[in-house]
Amino acid sequence: VNATNELHETSPRETKDSRTLAMWEIISITASALIAEWAVAALIGSGFLMLASILPAFAFMILSHRARGESLRVIGWRIDNFFKAIKELALPILIAVAAFLLIGQILHRLDANYAVSEKWWRNGAQATAFLFARVTAWALFQEYALQGFINRRAQIIYGKNWRSLLIVGTAFAILHLPNVPLTAATFCAGIIFGYVYQRTPNIFALGLAHALLTIALVSTIPINALHDLRVGYKFFG
Amino acid sequence: VKLANWLIAKSIIEILFLIALVVVAQYRAFHPYFRGDAEFAAGYIAGWAVDEAASASHPRSVELQLYIDGKLVATTVADKPRPDVRAHGRSQDDFCGYSFLVPPLSPGAHEARVYAVHSSDGDARKTLQMINHPVLFQIEK
């Protein structure tokens, strides 16, 4: 059983039918997120119904894991490889933060608008701590959906290679349209995080890194350049 | 097969959810209960307008906007007495009439449209719905 699990964990290649189904799963989950971002946001704005709109997708992801025999550990909800994953993420994060600082400096010279984070800090330490917790929780959820689900399904189709990483990066980028800077950033982040996940699957480490990058991004780049982190239909509002 | 069925079920749930959302959003934004009439006579655009969703115990006067040749000209509320409308069973009370004084216009053909204003989402959004049909009229030299 252990040998089978390990094989499934490292190389989840399956039959042609399974690969076709995996592709449909990726398309379906990405479509659900797009529906929430574009259609639900346009019709009712944000709020409870927006959250409710992704519940079928969330339920499906859980059912899919069960149907494919993927345990929490296999998906990446584990702590044994946490520090290994953090070690692998350290260099890309440092490079990204340095790039944010550099781009931020250049853009601040061109346009002295404050960064998004200044608005965040204004509300006091407790509110800021709550906000950090929210950003981290949201980052964990995104990494689970992107790596724990989409990356794993992409691996079923193509295995651990650049094609499956391209699918992960593209799916993540599409969800950040029409915000061009965020789309570009998430395409790169999706590929790099996807690569780390394929080597060392750990959602906690990826979620933490995702949250740190988000905080670094909003602390360095001017608000106008990021368009207030708005994506989907809300980008225009 | 099980996974494919779940995928189909998920898609059906999402489609039904979206359809329900579209209908509710449309209903809230474009209140489908405005009725009324508009006509041109003696330098006025006048008529009546009611919100059929309003009850007799909580009558609501309809807010109206007049557009002439596509431009907003005036706003008013349909709260003038029109007992004839009530007598025909189209209004819960007598106070559903309105009249707009037509401003000076160049001689020739013009088009007036009277719109009912509807607020939704706690006044965050306002939509306009035309009362009856566009009113075509002539201004003589």
Interface residues (C-beta under 8 A of the other chain):
Chain A: L21 W24 E25 S28 S32 I35 A39 V40 L43 I44 G45 L49 A52 S53 P56 A57 A59 F60 L63 S64 A67 R68
Chain B: K2 L3 A4 W6 L7 K10 S11 I13 E14 F17 L18 L21 V22 V24 A25 D121
